């Protein structure tokens, strides 16, 4: 097993990287990027099937869909391309902003009536806490914590939360399967 070391890349000291980290995405990151693309495909398919009902969808839901689509498009880009450069940082800030806005606006979406929160809102609170930690880890060049936090957010806030938008007669599920 390769031990993580601190090294200098492009003049920046990066803690916790191993030589394997510099070789690109590992198997989990390739799978997470692929799952993000699959989720993106299902959301687009649902949107296209539900076009006749678009006029009845509240603006807050459209904002939520727009921000999550940005995050889903950027996820494989960030996971699969070179890391640590200016473009990765720019895309990372856009992704983080999209995730924060997605989590914030979800707190105003109540399908069970005003003031009724569902279990999916717990993931929104998780996201509101973890995204700043993700950015802070990146700014401190703590690659191990940054990578672990990214993976947790993709699995929990994107994929698990995204999965729960399809069953139980929720909007996208209704459009896709209804």
Residue pairs with C-beta under 8 A, 6 or more apart in sequence:
2 18
2 19
2 20
3 18
4 16
4 17
4 18
4 21
4 144
5 17
5 18
6 13
6 14
6 15
6 16
6 17
7 13
7 14
7 17
8 14
9 17
9 22
9 84
10 84
10 85
12 84
12 141
13 141
14 84
14 141
14 143
15 140
15 141
15 142
15 143
15 144
16 142
16 143
16 144
16 145
17 143
17 144
20 26
21 143
21 147
24 80
24 82
25 33
25 79
25 80
28 151
29 79
29 80
29 151
30 79
30 80
32 75
32 79
32 151
32 154
32 155
32 159
33 75
33 76
33 79
33 80
34 76
35 159
36 72
36 75
36 76
36 154
36 158
36 159
37 72
37 76
39 72
39 158
39 159
39 162
39 163
40 69
40 72
40 73
42 166
42 172
42 176
43 65
43 68
43 69
43 72
43 162
43 165
43 172
45 176
46 166
46 172
46 173
46 175
46 176
47 65
47 172
47 175
49 175
49 176
50 171
50 172
50 174
50 175
50 176
53 175
57 171
60 105
60 108
60 109
61 109
61 171
63 101
63 105
64 102
64 105
64 106
64 109
67 98
67 99
67 101
67 102
67 105
68 98
68 102
68 158
68 162
70 94
70 95
70 98
71 95
71 98
71 99
71 102
71 158
72 158
72 162
74 91
74 94
74 95
74 98
75 95
75 154
75 158
77 91
78 88
78 91
78 92
78 95
78 150
79 150
79 154
81 87
81 88
82 88
89 138
92 135
92 138
93 135
96 131
96 134
96 135
99 127
99 131
99 153
99 157
99 158
100 127
100 128
100 131
102 124
102 127
102 157
103 123
103 124
103 125
103 127
103 128
103 131
103 157
104 124
104 128
106 120
106 121
106 124
107 117
107 121
107 124
110 116
110 117
111 118
111 170
111 171
112 118
120 161
120 164
123 156
123 157
123 160
123 161
124 157
124 161
126 156
126 157
127 153
127 156
127 157
130 149
130 152
130 153
130 157
131 153
133 145
133 149
134 146
134 149
134 150
134 153
137 145
137 146
137 149
138 146
164 170
165 171
165 172
165 173
166 172
166 173
166 176
166 177
167 173
169 178
